[in-house]
Every structure is written in structure tokens, then in C-alpha cells.
Amino acid sequence: MPDIVLPTEPSAVLVATLGGQPQVVTFALDALLARGETIQEVYILHLALTNERTRQAWQRLQREFVDDYYAGRRCRLRRFPVSVNGVELNDIRTAADAEAAWQSIRILIADLKSESRRLHLCLSGGRRMMALLMMSAAALLCDHQDRIWHMYTPEKTLQRVKDGAAMHVDPSDGVQLIQVPVVPWGAYFPALRALAQTSMQAVQEQLRRVAVVDDPQCRQVWEQLSPRQREVLRAFAKGMRPDEVAEHLCITLNTVNSHKTAILAECRVAWNLPDDVPLDYRFLRERFASFLEQV
């Protein structure tokens, strides 16, 4: 009898933006490890190390990873400078800088996803613009298994750990890793992933076109639904979770899930989405929220 080969989960990678606060990275990594995640690599996205605080933060972070080990676990630290033609950017001051930074970030995420990596993106360090650009790239290139995180640190703890004075905290310190909801547009519209290789402007134009053509697909789905399925769709479009829909409509969760499956099947037909593109109730909120305001 041949051996049964069980599928393995893709390896996980933490990608974190870095400024002058290196502890943000270790706080995020510690929180993910505590959740049972197996993080094999950590990529640090940063501007040029000519900035003294950023350079010191990187050096402080390096001391946490000795011989590719972190807290007794195999985990490699790698830095990824935002650069243009091999020259690291000192800051993001112009639209041209933003475009160059976006392309640099896109390359990193695209390369990791091409290797079937599962990504955890922590956006709490460094310039806010880097976080915004990473969210933009992630919306096109990530999928439903990836996660985007924000780090919340109470003011009292923040002052104590500032500038890497403490690289680890206890649960009582109140540090929280909060998931940021982002719609993976590229998973729904694979053509956007290819378009991401051009420019931010081209992507924005294509997204505007997607928004314009959504109305016919929404109407096509709406006309195929029963009155009860329309009630369920309205509830999802308002941002409710399945359990909240069940309570709102006074029906069982199994009934909600049955209606949801039927609605998503109609969506798959209307948008011509392949079977391997995952759909869930969040798709209904994103697609139908504006449409149902007019119905």
C-alpha cells in the first residue's frame, strides 16, 4: 500500500516595516509564535540606513537573531531596503518616490507569493507611507490565507520600551496584535496581479473600471435570488457575520450558510470566477454594499 502524503501548509513569513522602534518587530513575532504560527523568515522593510535611528534599530534587531535562530527557533532575519535602481531611498517625499517604493514593495510580496509563502504583514513601524503602500500591494497580491497586522501598545508600556529599551513584553503589558481587514482584490480578479507589474496609476484606473462594471453583475445575482436569499444578502452587505445574520433574521446558522452558499454560487457565475478562487461572506459585503443602497 503506497504511503499517504498529507498536504503541508505553506511556510510562513513575517514582513515588517521598520523605523526607529525595533521592538515592534519582536512584539509581533512573539505574538505570532504564541498563537502557534511557525515563522521561518522575517523580512524587514526599511528606508536607507543613513538614518541614524533606523540603523540603530536594525542593529538592535540583529542581536535578537543569532546564527539564524530566534528564541531557540530556526528563524532567519533578512532586510529589504526600499530602493530605486539599487539605490536605497532616504525618504518618500514625492509622487515619484512613492511609485518607486510601491514597486519595490510589490517585488518583495510578489516574490514571496511566487514561492507559495503565507504572509504576515506588520505595518506598525517606520513611515506611515510605507504601511499604506504595503497595504495597496497586498490587496493585489495576497490571498485569504495572508494576514495584515497593526500593533497596539499602551502609552505606559510604549514609554518603557521606546527605542528598543525592551524587546519583549509580558501579556500584562497590554500589547495587542490587531488584524487589519483588507480585501484581496487580486484573488477575485487575477488580471489585477499582472497589472500590478505596471504602475500604481494603472492599477487605480483598472479598479475604477471594476467598480463601474460591478453593477450589472450585482443585478444579475439579485434577480436570481429568492426573497429570503435577498434578505440574507442584505444582511451580509451591511457587514454582518454569519452568526449575526442568523440572529438578525431569526433563522439557524445552518440556514444562513445554505443561503450564503447559493448566493456565492450565483456570484461565481456572474463574475466568471474560477472554482479555485475562494469566496466568503466578506465578498458579499464588498460587492453589494453600494448596490443595495440603490435597490
N, C-alpha and C positions, 0 to 999 in steps of 0.2 A: 504494500500500500504506500503510495507516494506521501512524502511529508506535506503537511498543510502549512502553507506560508501565510501568516497573518499579516494584514496590511499595517504598515507603521506610519505614525504621524510624521508630517514634515518637521524638520528641525526648526527650532525657534530662535529668533534673533531679536535682541533689543537694539533699537536705533534711538539715540537720544541726542537732543540739541544741547550744546554746552556754551556757557558764557563764563561768568566768574564764580559759579556755585557748583563745585564738583559733587557735593553731597546729593544733589538732585538725582544724579545717575545711580548712585549706590542705594539711595532710598527706594527708587523704582525697582532696581534689580532685586533688592532684598524682599520687597513686597511681592514680586512675581514668583520668586523662589518659594516664598511662604505659601503661595497659592498652589504649589505643586508643579509649576512650569519648569521645564528643563531648558535653560538658556545656554546655548553653546558659544555664542559670539555676541559681543557688544560693539556696535559701531557708534562712534562719537562724531556728530556732525557739528562743525565749528567754523568760524571765520579765522583769518590768519592769526598765527600765534605771535605776531608782532605786538599784539595787545598783551600787556603785562599780566592782567588779571586772568585772561583766558589761558595764557601759557602756564601760570602757576596752578590754575585749576586742572589743566591736563597733567601736569607733573604730579599733583596730589592724587589724581585718579590713578595714575600708573602704579603708585605704591600699593594700591588695593589689589592689583593683578600681578602676581609674581610667577614667572615661568608659565604663563597661560593658565593660572589657577586663581579662582576667586572663592574665598571662604571654604577651601578644601575641595572645590568642584572644578572640573575642567571647564574653563571658560576663557576665550581669547578676547583681548581688548584691541580694537582697531580704530584708528582715527580716519575721518573722511573730511578733509578741508573743502569748503565751498570755493571753487576756483573757476577761472576763465582761461582756457588755453594753457593750463598748467600753472597759472599764477593765482595764488590764493587771494581772495577778496578780503580787504581790511574791514569793509562795512558795506551795507546795502543802502546807498544814498540816492540812486537814480533808477528810472524805469529799466535802463539797460542792465544795471546791477541786479535788479530783481529778476529779469529774464534769465540772466546768466546763472544766478543762484538757483532758480527753478529748474533749469536744465541739469545742473549739477546734481540736485536732489533727485530729480527724475531718474537719472542714470543709476544712482545708488539703489533706489527702490526697484527699478526695472530689473537690474542685475540680480538682486536678491530673489525677486519673484520668479525669474527665469530658472533659478535653482530650486524652485518649489519650497522656499523658506516661508515659515509662518512668522509674521512680523508683529512685534510690539513696539509702537512708536510713542516715545515720551517727549512731549513738546514744551516742557516747563523751564528749560534752561536757555540762556542766550537771548539773542534778539527776537522780539515778537514776530518780526517779518519772516524769520526762518521757520517758525512754527506755522504761520499762515501758508507759506509756500509748500511746506511738507504736507499739510492737510489737503491742499489743492492737488498735489501729485498723488497722494494716497487715494483720493476719491476716484482717480482714473485707473490706478494700477493695482490697488489692493482688492481683496475679496472678503467674503464674510468670515473667514477664519482669522483675519488680522484684527488687531486692536489698536486704538489710539488712546493715550492716557494723559491726564493732567494730574500734576502733583499738588495737593493742598497741604500746606504746613502752617499750623497755628503761629501767630505772631510771637508768642513767648518762646516757642521752640525755634522759630526762624532766627531770632536774635542769638540764641545759644549755639546754633550750628553754622552760622554765617561764615562764608568763605572757606568752608571745609573744616571748621574747628571741630566738628564731629561728623563722621562719615556714616554712622549708623545710629538708629534710634530704637527705643522700646515702643511697644504698642500704646503705652500710656502717654506718649508724647503727642499723640493725635494726628500724626502724618497719615494722609489718606491718598490712595491711588484711585482716581475717578475716571471711569471710562467716558470717552467723548463720542457721541453718536455721529457717525459720518456715513453717508450713503455711498456704496462702492459703485459709482456710475459705470465704470469700465466693465464690471461683472455683468451688468444688464445690457450694455452696448459695447461689445468687444471692439468695434471700429474706433472708439474713442482712445483705446490703448495705442493703436497705431498712430492716431492723430497726435498723441502726446509727444511724439518724437519731433514735432514741428515747433510750435511756439505757444505760449500762453494765450495770445490773441486768437490764434486759430482754434484752440480748444474752447475758448469762451464763445466764439461765433457758432461753433457746432452745438454747444449746449443750448444756445438761444434757439437754434433750429429745432433741436429735440423738444424744447418746451412748446414751440409753436405747433408741432405736429402731434403732440400728446392728446389734444382734444378729440380728434377722430377715433383714436384707439380707446380712449376712456368711454366715449359714447357707444362704441361698438360693444364693449364689455357690458355697459349699463343696460343696453337693450336686450342682452341675452339672459339677464338675471331675473329670478323670481322676486316678488315683493319682499319676502323675508331675507333673501340674499342681499337685496339692496339696503335693508336696514343694517345688516351686519357690515356691509361695505362702508356705509356712512359712519358707523361707529369706529371702524378702523381708520378711516380718513381723518377723524377727529383726534387721532393719536392714541386711542385706547389699545391696551394689550388684550390678548385673547380672554384672560380671566375677567378683565374689566368689561369686555363686550358681553360676556355671559351674564354678569351681574346686572349690567345696564338693560339688557333685553329680557332678563328673567328666563334664560334658557341654560341648558347644560353646556359645559366646556366642550364635550364631545360634539354637540350640535354645532357650536361655533366653529370648531375645527373642520367639520364636514362642509359647512358653508364656505369656509376660507379656502379649502382645497378646490372646491368647484369654481370659486371666483378666480383664484390664481391660475387655474387651467384655462379659463377664458382669456386671462391676461397673456398667458404664454402664446396663445393663438393670435391675439390682437397685435402683440408686439413682435411676433415671429421669433421668440426666444428659444434657443435650443434646450434640450432636456437637461444638459449638464450645467445650465445656469441656475443656481439656487434662487428661489423666491420665498419670501416670508411676508408676514403681515406689514412689515415696515415698507415694503414696496407699495402697498395699497395706500398708505398714508402719503408717501411722497408723490405718487402719481395722481391721486384722486382728490386731494385736499382742495385745490383751487377749482377743479372741475365741478365738484359737488356744491360749491358755493353758488354756482350758477344754475343748478338743477332744482 
